[in-house]
Amino acid sequence: MNQSEFLEKVQELLALAQSRGGSITEGMMEEPFADANLNADQLLSLRSYLKANGVSILSEEEAQTNRASAVKMTAARKAPAMEDKEKKIYRSYLKELELIKGYEACEEKLLFERKLSGDRQARQLLVEGNLRQVVEMAGSFAGHGVPLSDLVQEGNVELLMLVDEHEGCGFQEDLKKRISRAMELLIEEYAGNDSFKKRMADMANQLMDASEEYAGDEGEQPTIEDLAEKLHVRPEEVESVMKMSMNAMTIDETGLGGE
């Protein structure tokens, strides 16, 4: 990796950190240089440079803790409020689950013993007996930008996995923690997608301004390489944003984007 490539990757890290609110993880910092075999001193210099430019470098554990805290703080500031359409779906889920017979808390230990011995009916009862809890938890996480159906699906996947993995002791506590964590991450993922879209929209505006400025100065339309140089990004990024803008225009003009 030559100096130009190295500096380019450093700029990409700065842009990534900016899009994430000023922080990246250790893995994100090291991944672009995986093939460069940086030694300890070089990594330290890279870390120092990023920090000097306002970038916080977090361990994976710190990043997960921050993500969970952000979701919980958002939930605390704004009580979940489902739209009317979501409320109807929620009530429909609960209505359907009235037809499914659950099990008593005192039966859970025996069901797990049967499940561990290979009884598939016991496994099915453990799953069905907790479907309502999944829906109720999904309802408590609704109103943060994620469709209720996606929250329920995420919770059901975690329920199935935990029933298969668990031996029974402390199952309910583990189930609540696991479903809560999965739904928090899903909300974060949706929020991240919104952040990415905003970044692309901002860059599209920058491209338009840069193109007009270049045309005014040079008297001709800029190439992708000209714009990339002006914005200090890779040509591939410019091309990607231009394609996304063209796709959006096509959808608006043809009405093929649905509602």
TIVEX-119283 format. One record per residue: residue number from 1; residue in three letters; x, y, z of N, C-alpha, C, CB in turn. Coordinates in steps of 0.02 Angstrom, whole numbers, plus 50000, padded with zeros to 5 digits. Each point is the difference from the previous one (the first is absolute). Glycine has a CB too. Example, Ala and Ser with C-alpha at 12.3 -4.5 7.8 and 13.67 -1.06 7.14 Angstrom:
2
PT    nr   rest      nu      nv      nw     cau     cav     caw      cu      cv      cw     cbu     cbv     cbw
PT     1    ala   50660   49716   50390   49955   50059   50000   50045   50060   50000   49905   49941   50062
PT     2    ser   50077   50112   49902   50042   50059   50003   49961   50055   50037   50059   49968   49892
***
This chain:
259
PT    nr   rest      nu      nv      nw     cau     cav     caw      cu      cv      cw     cbu     cbv     cbw
PT     1    met   50042   49940   50000   49958   50060   50000   50044   50062   50000   49908   49938   50061
PT     2    asn   50084   50105   49887   50041   50061   49997   49969   50055   50043   50038   49969   49884
PT     3    gln   49998   50087   50120   49978   50054   50045   49933   50029   49978   50119   50026   50023
PT     4    ser   49871   49980   49912   49937   50027   49975   49941   49956   50019   50062   50052   49905
PT     5    glu   49946   49883   50088   49946   49953   50019   49987   50002   50075   50032   49926   49903
PT     6    phe   50023   50079   50135   49993   50003   50073   49960   50062   50021   50109   49939   50012
PT     7    leu   49908   50119   49960   49965   50062   50017   49927   49997   49979   50107   50062   49988
PT     8    glu   49881   49906   49955   49931   49993   49976   49958   49960   50049   50042   50006   49881
PT     9    lys   49987   49940   50146   49964   49958   50047   49989   50037   50067   50048   49898   49946
PT    10    val   50000   50144   50072   49992   50039   50061   49942   50049   49992   50123   49989   50025
PT    11    gln   49872   50042   49916   49945   50047   49987   49933   49964   50001   50077   50070   49931
PT    12    glu   49923   49867   50045   49939   49961   50001   49979   49986   50073   50030   49948   49889
PT    13    leu   50019   50038   50153   49985   49988   50071   49971   50063   50033   50092   49915   50005
PT    14    leu   49935   50143   49977   49974   50063   50028   49928   50011   49978   50116   50048   50000
PT    15    ala   49870   49936   49936   49932   50008   49975   49952   49950   50034   50046   50040   49890
PT    16    leu   49979   49899   50120   49959   49949   50034   49983   50022   50071   50053   49911   49930
PT    17    ala   49998   50114   50105   49989   50023   50068   49949   50057   50003   50117   49965   50029
PT    18    gln   49889   50081   49923   49953   50056   49998   49928   49975   49990   50091   50074   49954
PT    19    ser   49901   49876   50002   49933   49973   49987   49971   49963   50059   50031   49991   49880
PT    20    arg   50014   49988   50166   49978   49962   50060   50000   50043   50063   50046   49897   49947
PT    21    gly   49955   50167   50044   49997   50044   50058   50066   50011   50034   49888   49961   50015
PT    22    gly   50168   50024   49951   50066   50015   50027   50038   49942   50030   49956   50109   50021
PT    23    ser   50018   49830   49970   50036   49942   50030   50002   49941   49952   49964   50039   50114
PT    24    ile   50088   49920   49894   50006   49937   49964   50027   49948   50050   50019   50058   49887
PT    25    thr   49976   49879   50094   50026   49947   50044   50072   49983   49981   49884   49955   50015
PT    26    glu   50149   50008   50028   50068   49977   49986   50003   49962   49934   50023   49993   50124
PT    27    gly   49927   49963   49867   49999   49960   49939   49992   50042   49937   49952   49907   50066
PT    28    met   50006   50145   49938   49991   50045   49943   50064   50037   49983   49880   50013   50032
PT    29    met   50158   50005   50020   50063   50036   49989   50052   49955   49966   49976   50071   50101
PT    30    glu   50026   49866   49920   50053   49956   49975   49983   49966   49934   50032   49981   50117
PT    31    glu   49903   50010   49869   49980   49961   49941   50027   50026   49933   49898   49972   50063
PT    32    pro   50102   50095   49924   50025   50024   49935   50075   49986   49989   49913   50087   50006
PT    33    phe   50123   49900   50050   50072   49990   49995   50020   49928   50014   50016   50119   50035
PT    34    ala   49936   49835   49958   50013   49930   50016   50057   49971   49958   49879   49988   50032
PT    35    asp   50125   50034   49906   50052   49973   49955   50065   50038   50003   49909   49962   49926
PT    36    ala   50092   50092   50113   50060   50043   50003   50049   49978   50054   49931   50094   49957
PT    37    asn   50046   49861   50088   50044   49975   50054   50031   50057   50040   50024   49898   49931
PT    38    leu   49935   50148   50092   50025   50056   50040   50029   49974   50066   49916   50078   49946
PT    39    asn   50140   49950   50074   50028   49980   50065   49968   50040   50056   50109   49968   49944
PT    40    ala   49911   50018   50118   49969   50032   50058   50009   50076   49999   50020   49896   50065
PT    41    asp   50040   50128   49914   50012   50072   49998   49957   50034   49948   50117   49979   50038
PT    42    gln   49874   49988   49904   49959   50029   49948   49927   50004   50021   50080   49956   49914
PT    43    leu   49896   49991   50119   49931   50000   50025   49990   50055   50052   49992   49877   49977
PT    44    leu   50058   50132   50065   49996   50052   50051   49997   50069   49968   50063   49927   50080
PT    45    ser   49978   50083   49867   49999   50064   49965   49933   50012   49966   50124   49990   49981
PT    46    leu   49848   49957   49990   49934   50005   49968   49947   50019   50052   50034   49915   49914
PT    47    arg   49969   50051   50143   49952   50014   50053   50006   50073   50024   50005   49879   50036
PT    48    ser   50057   50143   49973   50011   50069   50023   49974   50051   49950   50101   49960   50063
PT    49    tyr   49910   50026   49873   49977   50047   49948   49924   50004   50000   50102   49973   49930
PT    50    leu   49865   49969   50075   49927   50000   50000   49973   50037   50061   50000   49891   49937
PT    51    lys   50030   50096   50121   49977   50034   50061   50011   50075   49995   50025   49897   50066
PT    52    ala   50031   50123   49903   50014   50071   49992   49948   50034   49956   50122   49976   50015
PT    53    asn   49846   49984   49943   49948   50026   49956   49930   49988   50028   50076   49980   49903
PT    54    gly   49921   50008   50162   49936   49995   50034   49965   49933   49996   49991   50117   49977
PT    55    val   50044   49830   50004   49970   49934   49993   50009   49960   50064   50021   50002   49875
PT    56    ser   49925   49971   50152   50004   49956   50058   50006   49928   49975   49932   50081   50071
PT    57    ile   50115   49881   49957   50011   49931   49979   49978   49955   50058   50097   50031   49922
PT    58    leu   49851   49929   50065   49969   49960   50052   50015   49926   49991   49910   50085   50010
PT    59    ser   50092   49879   50046   50002   49927   49996   49931   49976   49978   50091   49992   50090
PT    60    glu   49905   49945   49888   49935   49973   49978   49951   50001   50058   50058   49928   49915
PT    61    glu   49965   50058   50146   49957   49999   50058   49973   50070   50015   50064   49903   50047
PT    62    glu   49980   50148   49948   49978   50069   50012   49949   50021   49948   50111   50026   50051
PT    63    ala   49900   49954   49886   49954   50018   49946   49931   49970   50012   50097   50008   49920
PT    64    gln   49902   49928   50101   49936   49967   50013   49964   50034   50058   50047   49891   49957
PT    65    thr   49990   50126   50095   49970   50033   50058   49971   50068   49980   50081   49941   50076
PT    66    asn   49956   50096   49883   49977   50066   49978   49937   49994   49957   50117   50041   50004
PT    67    arg   49882   49906   49953   49941   49991   49957   49938   49985   50042   50075   49959   49908
PT    68    ala   49934   49996   50140   49943   49982   50043   49976   50060   50040   50043   49882   50007
PT    69    ser   50004   50158   50019   49983   50058   50040   49963   50051   49957   50099   49981   50074
PT    70    ala   49923   50028   49864   49968   50049   49955   49928   49980   49986   50111   50025   49948
PT    71    val   49878   49911   50040   49932   49976   49987   49956   50011   50061   50045   49915   49920
PT    72    lys   49982   50068   50140   49961   50007   50060   49985   50073   50016   50051   49894   50043
PT    73    met   49997   50150   49945   49990   50071   50012   49947   50028   49953   50118   50011   50038
PT    74    thr   49884   49965   49899   49949   50022   49952   49931   49977   50022   50085   49995   49907
PT    75    ala   49912   49943   50117   49936   49973   50023   49975   50039   50061   50032   49887   49956
PT    76    ala   50015   50133   50088   49980   50037   50059   49974   50070   49983   50085   49935   50066
PT    77    arg   49947   50097   49883   49979   50067   49981   49933   49999   49964   50120   50032   49992
PT    78    lys   49868   49916   49971   49939   49997   49959   49965   49933   50011   50051   50078   49915
PT    79    ala   49893   49925   50119   49964   49938   50013   49977   49970   49933   49962   50043   50113
PT    80    pro   50043   49892   49879   49979   49968   49939   49928   50016   49984   50082   49908   50020
PT    81    ala   49905   50109   49918   49932   50015   49978   49988   49969   49932   50000   50108   50067
PT    82    met   49960   49840   49932   49985   49967   49937   49949   50041   49960   50025   49888   50052
PT    83    glu   49983   50111   49883   49950   50031   49956   49939   49954   49999   50089   50057   49930
PT    84    asp   49855   49970   50045   49937   49961   50000   50008   49934   49963   49936   50107   50005
PT    85    lys   50101   49894   49939   50009   49939   49961   50039   49948   50041   49999   50067   49893
PT    86    glu   50052   49955   50143   50039   49955   50042   49958   49973   50058   50104   50063   49968
PT    87    lys   49853   49980   50060   49957   49978   50055   49954   49944   49977   50004   50115   50050
PT    88    lys   49970   49891   49890   49956   49948   49973   50038   49934   49991   49931   50088   49942
PT    89    ile   50131   49918   50033   50041   49940   49991   50015   49968   50068   50051   50049   49895
PT    90    tyr   49964   49994   50154   50016   49976   50068   49940   49962   50030   50079   50097   50015
PT    91    arg   49863   49933   49979   49939   49967   50027   49986   49935   49963   49953   50113   50032
PT    92    ser   50061   49887   49902   49989   49940   49960   50046   49943   50023   49965   50071   49903
PT    93    tyr   50098   49946   50110   50048   49950   50025   49974   49969   50065   50096   50062   49946
PT    94    leu   49884   49982   50101   49978   49976   50065   49936   49958   49993   50052   50101   50055
PT    95    lys   49904   49919   49899   49939   49962   49990   50015   49929   49975   49940   50107   49975
PT    96    glu   50107   49888   49978   50018   49935   49973   50031   49955   50054   50019   50053   49887
PT    97    leu   50019   49978   50158   50034   49962   50052   49953   49974   50054   50101   50068   49978
PT    98    glu   49838   49959   50023   49950   49974   50048   49983   49928   49984   49954   50116   50015
PT    99    leu   50056   49864   49923   49984   49932   49979   50054   49950   50018   49934   50048   49907
PT   100    ile   50124   49978   50114   50056   49956   50016   50003   49990   50076   50064   50039   49898
PT   101    lys   49934   49899   50122   50003   49985   50071   50072   50005   50026   49900   49924   49988
PT   102    gly   50109   50112   50065   50066   50008   50030   50013   49945   50051   49994   50123   49981
PT   103    tyr   50050   49892   50065   50013   49952   50054   50011   50038   50065   50052   49918   49918
PT   104    glu   49938   50048   50137   50009   50031   50066   50075   50004   50016   49887   49956   50038
PT   105    ala   50131   50094   50002   50070   50009   50018   50029   49937   50033   49978   50123   50015
PT   106    cys   49981   49843   50024   50025   49940   50034   50014   49942   49953   49935   50036   50099
PT   107    glu   50041   49969   49838   50010   49947   49951   50064   50008   49961   49877   49989   49992
PT   108    glu   50153   50071   50012   50057   50016   49956   50059   49953   50010   49963   50119   50001
PT   109    lys   50054   49868   50062   50057   49956   50015   49991   49931   49968   50018   50062   50107
PT   110    leu   49922   49910   49900   49986   49934   49972   50003   50002   49924   49929   49973   50100
PT   111    leu   50045   50080   49870   50002   50006   49927   50072   50001   49974   49890   50062   50003
PT   112    phe   50153   49973   50033   50070   50001   49978   50033   49932   50009   50006   50121   50031
PT   113    glu   49976   49844   50021   50027   49932   50009   49978   49956   49943   50000   50015   50124
PT   114    arg   49938   49990   49856   49975   49961   49944   50034   50022   49934   49889   49986   50060
PT   115    lys   50120   50079   49933   50032   50026   49939   50071   49974   49993   49930   50103   50006
PT   116    leu   50107   49897   50051   50069   49977   50000   50006   49925   49986   50026   50090   50080
PT   117    ser   49920   49874   49932   50000   49927   49985   49978   49986   49929   49977   49977   50120
PT   118    gly   50009   50077   49842   49983   49990   49930   49926   50006   49984   50097   49929   49994
PT   119    asp   49862   50092   50054   49928   50006   49990   49985   50064   49960   49977   49936   50108
PT   120    arg   50005   50058   49829   49988   50057   49957   49935   50036   50019   50062   49942   49909
PT   121    gln   49890   50022   50118   49938   50032   50021   50013   50048   50058   49935   49899   49962
PT   122    ala   50110   50081   50084   50017   50044   50056   50033   50064   49974   50014   49900   50075
PT   123    arg   50030   50093   49875   50033   50058   49971   49947   50046   49970   50104   49933   49976
PT   124    gln   49848   50039   49988   49947   50040   49969   49960   50037   50052   49995   49918   49906
PT   125    leu   49990   50050   50149   49962   50032   50054   50039   50058   50031   49943   49891   50023
PT   126    leu   50123   50100   49984   50042   50053   50027   50000   50061   49954   50071   49914   50057
PT   127    val   49930   50073   49878   49999   50055   49952   49932   50035   50001   50084   49940   49927
PT   128    glu   49864   50021   50064   49932   50028   49996   49981   50036   50065   49969   49909   49919
PT   129    gly   50054   50064   50137   49982   50029   50064   50031   50068   50013   49989   49886   50041
PT   130    asn   50059   50135   49918   50034   50065   50009   49990   50048   49942   50084   49941   50069
PT   131    leu   49875   50039   49883   49988   50044   49943   49965   50065   50021   49992   49898   49926
PT   132    arg   49963   50097   50121   49965   50060   50023   50049   50049   50032   49895   49933   50017
PT   133    gln   50152   50041   50021   50049   50044   50032   50042   50037   49947   50005   49922   50099
PT   134    val   50011   50043   49847   50037   50032   49945   49961   50059   49973   50055   49891   49971
PT   135    val   49881   50098   50015   49958   50053   49971   49993   50058   50049   49937   49915   49933
PT   136    glu   50053   50071   50130   49993   50053   50050   50065   50041   50005   49917   49930   50064
PT   137    met   50140   50036   49934   50064   50036   50002   50010   50042   49937   50048   49909   50072
PT   138    ala   49931   50063   49871   50005   50038   49937   49958   50063   50005   50019   49894   49935
PT   139    gly   49922   50100   50097   49957   50059   50009   50033   50053   50042   49902   49926   49989
PT   140    ser   50137   50053   50061   50034   50049   50043   50058   50034   49964   49967   49932   50099
PT   141    phe   50059   50038   49848   50055   50030   49962   49975   50035   49937   50076   49911   50043
PT   142    ala   49859   50087   49945   49972   50032   49940   50004   50076   50007   49924   49901   49980
PT   143    gly   50069   50133   49963   50000   50073   50001   50069   50031   49993   49900   49993   50068
PT   144    his   50150   49967   49915   50068   50027   49992   50027   49989   49929   50021   49978   50122
PT   145    gly   49933   50020   49830   50022   49997   49930   50006   49930   49971   50059   50102   50023
PT   146    val   49925   49846   50016   50005   49931   49974   49929   49971   49996   50117   49984   50050
PT   147    pro   49863   49988   49893   49933   49970   49995   49990   49947   50054   50001   50022   49877
PT   148    leu   49939   49975   50150   49984   49952   50052   50012   49928   49976   49915   50079   50046
PT   149    ser   50069   49908   49892   50009   49932   49973   50074   49979   50001   49899   50017   49928
PT   150    asp   50146   50031   50060   50071   49985   50002   50023   49986   50071   50018   50072   49898
PT   151    leu   49956   49966   50150   50017   49989   50070   49976   49930   50023   49993   50124   50021
PT   152    val   49946   49858   49959   49973   49935   50019   50042   49944   49968   49885   50050   50010
PT   153    gln   50132   49958   49927   50040   49949   49966   50068   49993   50034   49942   50026   49892
PT   154    glu   50089   50029   50126   50065   49998   50034   49994   49964   50067   50034   50107   49943
PT   155    gly   49912   49909   50094   49989   49967   50064   49987   49926   49993   49956   50107   50043
PT   156    asn   50007   49873   49906   49985   49929   49989   50063   49961   49983   49886   50031   49961
PT   157    val   50158   49999   50001   50064   49966   49983   50040   49988   50064   50001   50055   49886
PT   158    glu   50003   49996   50156   50037   49992   50063   49968   49948   50045   50036   50119   49992
PT   159    leu   49897   49879   50009   49964   49951   50040   50017   49929   49977   49907   50083   50019
PT   160    leu   50090   49905   49916   50015   49934   49973   50071   49979   50016   49919   50020   49908
PT   161    met   50128   50026   50084   50070   49984   50013   50012   49984   50073   50032   50073   49905
PT   162    leu   49937   49967   50140   50011   49991   50071   49968   49935   50025   50005   50124   50014
PT   163    val   49937   49859   49962   49968   49937   50019   50045   49942   49982   49886   50050   49985
PT   164    asp   50145   49953   49956   50044   49946   49979   50064   49996   50041   49954   50012   49886
PT   165    glu   50071   50046   50136   50064   50003   50035   49994   49989   50075   50040   50077   49912
PT   166    his   49903   49942   50117   49993   50005   50072   49985   49933   50033   49961   50117   49985
PT   167    glu   50059   49878   50078   49985   49939   50039   49945   50011   50051   50118   49966   49985
PT   168    gly   49856   50096   50020   49942   50012   50041   50008   50046   50059   49968   49891   49965
PT   169    cys   50088   50105   50071   50010   50040   50060   50010   50074   49981   50051   49900   50059
PT   170    gly   49904   50144   49965   50006   50071   49985   49978   50018   49930   50092   50005   50080
PT   171    phe   49867   49953   49889   49981   50010   49930   49964   50066   49989   49993   49877   49987
PT   172    gln   49957   50139   50055   49961   50060   49989   50042   50063   50004   49902   49941   50048
PT   173    glu   50143   50062   50000   50044   50058   50006   50046   50007   49939   49997   49988   50125
PT   174    asp   50031   49956   49853   50043   50001   49942   49961   50019   49937   50073   49913   50053
PT   175    leu   49866   50063   49943   49959   50015   49941   49986   50075   49995   49947   49887   50008
PT   176    lys   50035   50144   50048   49986   50072   49999   50062   50040   49981   49912   49983   50088
PT   177    lys   50146   49998   49940   50062   50036   49984   50017   49993   49926   50041   49980   50118
PT   178    arg   49952   49959   49857   50020   49986   49931   49955   50036   49950   50045   49889   50036
PT   179    ile   49890   50109   49977   49954   50033   49954   50009   50076   50004   49918   49905   50013
PT   180    ser   50090   50121   50047   50011   50072   50008   50062   50022   49961   49945   49997   50113
PT   181    arg   50109   49964   49894   50063   50017   49966   49991   49998   49924   50065   49954   50097
PT   182    ala   49900   49995   49879   49990   49993   49928   49959   50058   49972   50007   49875   50012
PT   183    met   49942   50146   50024   49957   50054   49977   50036   50067   50004   49899   49935   50036
PT   184    glu   50142   50075   50015   50041   50061   50004   50047   50005   49941   49992   49996   50125
PT   185    leu   50040   49948   49858   50047   50000   49943   49963   50013   49935   50075   49921   50062
PT   186    leu   49864   50052   49932   49961   50010   49939   49982   50074   49992   49955   49883   50008
PT   187    ile   50025   50148   50048   49985   50072   49998   50062   50040   49981   49911   49984   50088
PT   188    glu   50145   49996   49940   50063   50034   49983   50017   49992   49926   50041   49980   50117
PT   189    glu   49947   49959   49857   50015   49987   49930   49958   50044   49954   50029   49882   50029
PT   190    tyr   49907   50125   49988   49956   50044   49960   50024   50072   50005   49903   49922   50019
PT   191    ala   50117   50099   50041   50024   50068   50010   50064   50012   49959   49949   50003   50115
PT   192    gly   50094   49946   49883   50062   50004   49961   49986   50008   49926   50056   49931   50085
PT   193    asn   49892   50034   49891   49981   50006   49929   49977   50071   49985   49967   49879   49998
PT   194    asp   49996   50152   50049   49979   50069   49991   50060   50046   49997   49892   49975   50059
PT   195    ser   50158   50012   49984   50060   50040   50001   50037   49995   49934   50009   49984   50124
PT   196    phe   49993   49954   49848   50034   49990   49935   49964   50039   49945   50039   49886   50038
PT   197    lys   49894   50111   49963   49962   50036   49948   50013   50075   50005   49912   49910   50002
PT   198    lys   50091   50115   50060   50013   50072   50009   50069   50018   49973   49924   50002   50101
PT   199    arg   50125   49955   49913   50067   50014   49977   50003   50002   49924   50046   49945   50103
PT   200    met   49918   50007   49864   49998   49998   49928   49965   50062   49972   49999   49875   50003
PT   201    ala   49948   50147   50030   49964   50060   49977   50045   50062   50007   49890   49948   50033
PT   202    asp   50146   50056   50023   50046   50056   50009   50054   50001   49947   49978   49996   50123
PT   203    met   50048   49944   49861   50053   49996   49950   49974   50017   49931   50057   49914   50069
PT   204    ala   49880   50068   49917   49970   50017   49936   49995   50076   49992   49934   49891   50001
PT   205    asn   50048   50143   50053   49997   50073   49998   50070   50030   49990   49899   49998   50075
PT   206    gln   50150   49972   49958   50069   50024   49992   50023   49991   49928   50025   49972   50120
PT   207    leu   49957   49972   49850   50018   49987   49930   49969   50051   49953   50009   49879   50027
PT   208    met   49929   50138   49986   49966   50050   49958   50034   50067   50005   49892   49939   50015
PT   209    asp   50124   50081   50048   50033   50065   50009   50070   50000   49968   49936   50016   50108
PT   210    ala   50101   49928   49901   50067   49995   49972   49998   50001   49924   50037   49935   50100
PT   211    ser   49913   50032   49871   49994   49998   49927   49986   50070   49972   49958   49882   50007
PT   212    glu   49996   50154   50026   49985   50068   49977   50060   50046   50007   49880   49983   50032
PT   213    glu   50156   50010   50024   50060   50041   50012   50053   49985   49948   49974   50003   50123
PT   214    tyr   50037   49933   49862   50050   49980   49951   49983   50027   49931   50025   49897   50067
PT   215    ala   49911   50097   49915   49978   50023   49934   50009   50076   49994   49917   49905   49994
PT   216    gly   50071   50130   50062   50009   50073   49999   50073   50019   49993   49899   50011   50069
PT   217    asp   50146   49951   49964   50071   50017   49999   50033   49977   49935   50003   49991   50124
PT   218    glu   49981   49948   49854   50034   49970   49942   49962   50008   49934   50050   49920   50079
PT   219    gly   49886   50097   49926   49961   50008   49939   49980   49934   49967   50057   50107   49984
PT   220    glu   49947   49837   50053   49980   49935   49973   49976   49955   50057   50083   50012   49904
PT   221    gln   49881   49935   50076   49975   49954   50050   50057   49957   50029   49888   49999   49942
PT   222    pro   50114   49992   50124   50053   49960   50030   49991   49925   49989   50014   50090   50085
PT   223    thr   50040   49873   49915   49997   49927   49998   49991   49974   50072   50073   49996   49895
PT   224    ile   49915   49940   50110   49994   49969   50066   50065   50010   50039   49919   49915   49954
PT   225    glu   50138   50078   50010   50065   50008   50033   50009   50072   50025   50048   49910   49927
PT   226    asp   49928   50139   50034   50005   50070   50021   49961   50012   50065   50013   50034   49879
PT   227    leu   49926   49938   50123   49958   50009   50059   50030   49965   50061   49899   50010   49926
PT   228    ala   50127   49930   50063   50031   49962   50054   50058   50039   50030   49965   49892   49946
PT   229    glu   50075   50138   50011   50058   50038   50024   49977   50062   50038   50068   49959   49903
PT   230    lys   49879   50072   50074   49976   50061   50031   49970   49986   50070   49978   50047   49886
PT   231    leu   49990   49894   50121   49968   49983   50064   50044   49956   50044   49891   50008   49942
PT   232    his   50169   49974   50032   50047   49958   50038   49970   49931   50017   50050   50105   50047
PT   233    val   49918   49866   49904   49973   49932   50008   50022   49958   49940   49900   50043   50066
PT   234    arg   50085   49893   49937   50018   49956   49944   49950   50008   49943   50052   49919   50081
PT   235    pro   49970   50072   49857   49955   50003   49942   49942   49952   50006   50096   50035   49930
PT   236    glu   49916   49906   50101   49947   49950   50007   49943   50027   50043   50085   49909   49988
PT   237    glu   49932   50131   50063   49948   50029   50043   49958   50050   49961   50073   49983   50100
PT   238    val   49960   50058   49859   49963   50048   49960   49953   49965   49952   50096   50080   50008
PT   239    glu   49929   49868   49959   49960   49962   49953   49940   49967   50035   50102   49979   49931
PT   240    ser   49909   49995   50129   49947   49967   50037   49944   50049   50018   50084   49919   50046
PT   241    val   49936   50141   49978   49950   50050   50018   49962   50024   49938   50072   50036   50097
PT   242    met   49962   49972   49848   49967   50021   49938   49949   49949   49977   50103   50064   49968
PT   243    lys   49915   49872   50038   49953   49947   49980   49939   50000   50045   50096   49931   49957
PT   244    met   49915   50078   50109   49944   50001   50047   49954   50059   49984   50071   49945   50088
PT   245    ser   49958   50112   49895   49960   50059   49984   49959   49988   49936   50085   50073   50055
PT   246    met   49946   49896   49895   49965   49984   49938   49943   49951   50013   50106   50021   49935
PT   247    asn   49906   49929   50106   49948   49952   50016   49941   50033   50034   50086   49911   50011
PT   248    ala   49929   50135   50035   49947   50035   50035   49959   50043   49952   50070   50001   50105
PT   249    met   49964   50032   49848   49965   50041   49950   49955   49957   49957   50095   50081   50000
PT   250    thr   49930   49860   49980   49961   49955   49958   49937   49977   50036   50105   49962   49943
PT   251    ile   49901   50022   50121   49942   49978   50039   49949   50056   50006   50072   49922   50065
PT   252    asp   49952   50140   49947   49954   50056   50006   49963   50013   49935   50075   50050   50086
PT   253    glu   49960   49944   49858   49971   50016   49936   49951   49947   49975   50103   50062   49975
PT   254    thr   49911   49875   50040   49958   49946   49974   49947   49978   50049   50096   49964   49933
PT   255    gly   49913   50054   50131   49952   49977   50050   50004   49928   50016   49928   50088   49963
PT   256    leu   50129   49879   50024   50007   49929   50011   50023   49984   50071   50025   49987   49880
PT   257    gly   49982   50063   50161   50025   49988   50067   49948   49980   50050   50086   50081   49974
PT   258    gly   49851   49913   50004   49948   49980   50047   49977   50060   50039   50048   49887   50008
PT   259    glu   49920   50099   50051   49972   50055   50039   50055   50041   50032   49898   49932   50022
***
